[in-house]
Amino acid sequence: MSIIRNIALLLLCFPLTAGETIFTMKDATGDDNGAGTIAYPSGADFERGDLDLISFSAEKSKKGTWFEVRFANNVRKPDERTSSQSNLPMKDIVDHDFYTINVDVYIDTDGKVGSGLTSTLPGRDVVVSKATAWEKAVALTPRPNNAESLLRGMMTKKHRKDLEDSEGSLSQERVRQMREDMRELVEQRFFFPTRVNVRGRSIRFLVPKEFLGGHASADWRYLVVVTGCDPEQRTNVPILSGRGEPGLMMMPFNYGRPFESFRTEFDSDPGQPRIIDALYPTADQQVKLLSNFDSIKGVAAILPGIAPDQKEIAPPPPAKKKPVVVVKSRDKGKTTGKKAPVKVEPKTKPDADRLLKPTPAKKKKPQVPKRSVAERLKELEDLRKQGLITEEEYKALRKKILEDL
């Protein structure tokens, strides 16, 4: 009986009659090193080729579109792995038959420049080119429900701060409305597949018509990126990306030859994007695009989506600094040289693009060592001897210094 049941399940997962193929896109092989300087963890869960994407395809079905990602190596299954945080088997933690891979698919469905979003999921450290800004994003991960909950929590936290900055303390009803708005936003923009099939080197996942508005199209633009997965990421302790922002279901990066994290090669920029592979026809295109960043100035690498015909891709221009707007003074028409004040509108509805962007790191003010009272008095005495201050100024300043005792 169990044999018959297993055969029936197999037929359901992989039907004998395949649907109509919409497109197949090929990726360069051997390019699973990001910008060219990322190496795999030294532990037993990974080896070179595991995250090396070699193709991405789409196939029609009655309920939507079956996407398929194919890798250089067989997809690692959690059967014999154990949790790194407990004694639980990994297969009891993940929802699907894989555990080391995340695949993000950002889809430009309307082809209009700048009409969609350019930010990517937390921790990816890249942005999408405005020319192929996306309307829909599909996030394949071993724990889809947890990932969706984590994302909603991260974005809700930022949105709540925006509301409190503009409105002050929030009522219980306002908080409930905020959470509902965020739930609708995430459901509208993101889909985390729950119908997933793993076989050999391939992972197939169904995206329903309701999310995409029909079947996937060969006329759309797709940005497909692969990252290493941390399936045990907890909702209250998100891992950090290279710039200190929480990453979504991502393995961390480190130096040396770490056991459970990816690493950057010696002397390479530690602020490089945390992308292991991206879907482009050649490895050279991937390296050029992922290397076009400046982690010191906060300029992220810009990745364009591509059409299934995979025509030649030109790297987007480097990001430019915004020009300073000079305000004319009311006094005799002179310019002040100051930036024009920006009117801040109250943020009532969540802005997905802004909420996904990393928060800029605060610059620390240089610490000036505090001088002792004796040092300050000696300096004051020197100023008086040099005739740089009057006797009255000397007495007043001396009194002020002595009050600090």
N, C-alpha and C positions, 0 to 999 in steps of 0.2 A: 504493500500500500504506500509506504514512504517513497519507494522508487517512482511510482506513478505520479505521486504528488510533486516530486522534484522535477520530473520531466515537464509536468504541466506548468510549473513556475518558470522553468527555463524557456518554454515556448512563449510565455507571457512577456518575459524580459527581452527576448530576441525573436520576434516573429519571423516566420519563414518567408513571408512576402514583405520585402522592404518597401518603404514609401518612396515617393519621388525625391531624388537628390536635388537640393536647391543650389548648393555650391560646395566646393572643397578647396581649402586654402592650404598651401604648403609653407612650412617654416624651415629655415636653415637648420641643419643638424650640427651638433657639437657646440652650440652657442649658449649653453646653460651656465653662463658665468656673468650674466648681467652686462655691465659696462666693460667687461673684460678682465676684472680683477676680483671676482667673487668666487670663493671656494666652498665646497660642501663641508658639513660637520664631519668629525672624525669617528662618530659613533656608528653603530651597526644599522641604524634606521635609514641611512642614505648612502648612495654611491653615485659617482658621476654618470649622468644619463637619466637619472630618475625623474628629473624635472625638465628634461630636454624635450620641449614640445616639437613635434614634427608635422602635425596637420590639425586643422580645425574644419569641421564640416557641418552641414545642416541638412535635415531630411524632413519632409512633410509627414504629418500624421493627422488623424481625425481630431485629436484634442489639442494640437499645437505643433511645435517644432522640436524634433530630437536633434540636439547638438551633440557632437562627438569630438573629444580631444584625444589625440594619440601621442604617445611618448616613445622615446628611444628604448627604454627598458620596460619590462613588465611592471604594472602598477603594484606597489607594495601593499599587501593586505595585513590587517591587524591580528590575524589568527593567533600567532604565537608571541605577540608582544605584550608587555606588561606596562601599566602606568608608571611614569617616573615619579608620581606624587603619592601613590598608594600601591596596594597589592592587587588592584583590580585588573583583569584582562583588558587590553585596549579595545577588543571587540565589544565589550560591554559599555564603553565610553562613547565611541563614535556611532553615528547613525547609519553609515554606509560602509561598503567594503574597501575603503582606502583611508589613509590617515596622515599622509605626509604632504599633500598637495592642496593648494588653493589656486583656482583659476578665475580671474575676473574678465568679464566681457562687457565692454562699454560700447553701446550701439547708437550711432547717429542715424536716426530714422527719417529725418526730414531734409537733410542735405543743405540746410540753411546755415550760413556762417554765423557763429556766435549765438544761435537760438537756444542751445541747450546748456548743459553744465560742463565745466572743465575740471573740477576737482575729482579726485579718485578716493577710493576707500582709505580709511585711516592707516598710516604707516607705509603706504606705497611710495611716498616721496616723489611723485611725478604728477604732472597735470596733462590734461588732454588738449591738443591744439584747438583753438577757437574755430578753425576751419572745419573741424569734425566734432564739435561739441556734442555731447551725448544726451539723449532723451531717456534711454532705458539702460539699466545695468543688471547683469546676471552674475551672481557670486556663487561659484561652485566650491563647497567646502564640506569636510566630513561631518560637521555638526551644524546644519543650516539653521535650526531653531535657536540655538545658542548664539550663533553669529548675528542673526537678525536682532535678537534681544540686546546684544552688546552694542551694535551699531545704534539702535534706537536710544539706548542709555547715554552713549557718548554725545549724540546730537542733542538730546533733550537737555543735558547738563549745560551745553553751550547756549542753547536757546533760552533756557531759564535765566541765565546770567544776563542775556540781552534784555529780556523783559524786565528784570529787576533793576537794571541800569536806567531804563527808560520810564518805568512805571512805579518803582519802589516795591514795597512788600506786596506779595501776591496773595489773593484770597484762595481758599480751597477750591472754589468753583473755577477760578482762573487757571489754577494748576491743572485741574482736570481737563479743561479745554485745551491747554497747551499740550498735554500728553496725547489727547485725541488728534490734534492737528499733526503731531509728530508721527503718530501711528499711520495716519492717512498718507503723509508725505513719503515715508519709507515704503509703504505698500505700493504707492504709485510709481516710484522711481527704481526700486530694487526688487529683485526676485532671487530667492535662495532655493534652488531646486531640491525637492524632496523625493522625486522619482528619478533614481540614479541606478545605473547598471554598470558593473565593472567586469571586464573580460580581457585577459592578457594585457596588452599595452594600452587599451582604450577605456575611457570613461564616457558613457552616454548619459545625457540628462535632458529631461523634458521641460520645455518652457511653454506654458499654455497660451492659447490664442488670446485669452482675456488680458494677459499682461502686455503682449506685443501688439495687440490690435489686429491679429491675424497671423499668418505664417511669416517667418523670417524672409527677407528679400535679398536677392543678389545685387540690388541697387543701393543697399545701405552700406555704411562704413562701419568697420569693426576694429576695435582695439582689444587685443587679447594678451593678457599678461599672467605670468605664473610666479607664485611666491611659495616659500616653504611654510608648511602649516604647523601651528602649535595647537593640537586638538584639545588640550587641557587648560586653555586659557580660561581663567575665572572671571566672572562678571565684575568682581570688585577689585581685581588686580590685573589690569590690562598690561601686556608687555609694551616695551617702549621701542619706537623706531629710532633711527639714527639721530633725529633732531629732538628727541625728548617727548614726542607726542605718542599717545596710545596707538598701537597697531592692532588691527582687527584679525584675530586668529593667525598671527604671524609668529614664526620663530625669530628669536633675537639674532643680532649680529655681534661679533666680538673680534678680538685680536688673537694672534697665535694660532693654535690648532685646537679649537674648542670641541668638546665632545657632543654637546647638544645645542649648538648654534652655528650659523653660517659665519664666515670670516672674510675679511678683506685682505688682500695680499699686502705684504710689507711695503710701506711708503706710498700706498694708494690712498686716495681721499676717503676718510671714514664716513663722510657725509653723503656718499653716493646713493642713488636710489636702491631700494631693497627688492628690486625686481630680478628674478633669476633668469627668466626668459621672456621674450616678447615676440609676437607674431609679425615678422618681417621677412621678405624674400631672401635677404643675405645677412650674414653675421656682421658684416661691416656696417650696414645700415643700423642695426640694433646698437652696436657699440657707439657710433657717432651720436645717435639720438639720446641714449642714456648718459653719455658723457657731457652733454650740453647743459651743465648746471654749475652753480656756484653756491656751495653750502655756507660760505662765510657771509655773502651778501643776501642769502635767502632766496636765490633764484633756482627754481625747480626745473628739472628736465621736462621738455615739452614733447609729448608723443602724439603723432597723428594717427587717427584710425585709417584703415585702408579698405578698398573695395575688394570683393572676391577675385576680380581679375588681376589684382596685385601689380598694378602698373608702377612704374618707377616712383619712388618717394623722395621728395626733396626735404631735407631737414628744415624745420621752422626756424625763423630768425631768432637770435638771442633776445631775451626780454629786455625792454628798454625802461629806464627810470622815468617816472611821471614828471612832466615839466612843472616848475614852480610857477604858480599864478601870482603875478604882481598886482597888488591892490593900489589904486590911485588914492592919494591922500586928499582930504577935503581942503587942506591948506595949500592954496595957490597951485593946485593940480599936480603937486609933486608925488612921486612914487615912494612908498614906504619900504618896499623890498620884502614885505611880509607875505606869507601865504594867505590866500583868501580863506576865510572861515567856512567850514563845511557844515551845512545844515544837517543835523541828525534827526531823521524821522523815527518815531516810535516803531519798534519792530513787533508787529502783532502776529503776522504769519511767518512761519519758519522759512528761511532761505537755504535750501539744500546746499547750493554751491558754497556759500559762505560758511555754513556749519561744518562742512567737510574739510575746509582748509585748516592746515596746522596753525596753532596760535603762535605768533612770533615770540621768540625767547626774549625775556626782559634783559636789557643791558644793565650789568651791575656797575654802580658808581665806584670809581677808584677809592680805596680806603686811604684817607689821609691820616697818618699817625698823629695822635694827640700829644701836643707838647706839654711839658710840665710847667707849673707856675714859675719855677726858678728860671727856666729857659725863656719864658715869655717876658719876665721882668728884666733879664739881661738884654734881650733884644730891644725892649723899650728904652733902657738906659743908653744903649748904643745910638738909638734914633735921636735922643735928646742931646748927646755929646756931639753928634754930627750936625745939629741945628735943624733937623728935619721936622721937628715938632716943637711947639711952644711949651713954656713951663706949665701953663694952664692945661694944655692937652695932655702933658705928661702926668700931671697929678690926677686928672680924671681917668685916664686909662689905667694908671697904677691902682687906683681904688677899685676899678672894675675887675682887674685881674685878681686882686686880693680877695674879692668877694667869692671867688671860686674855691677858696680854701675850706 
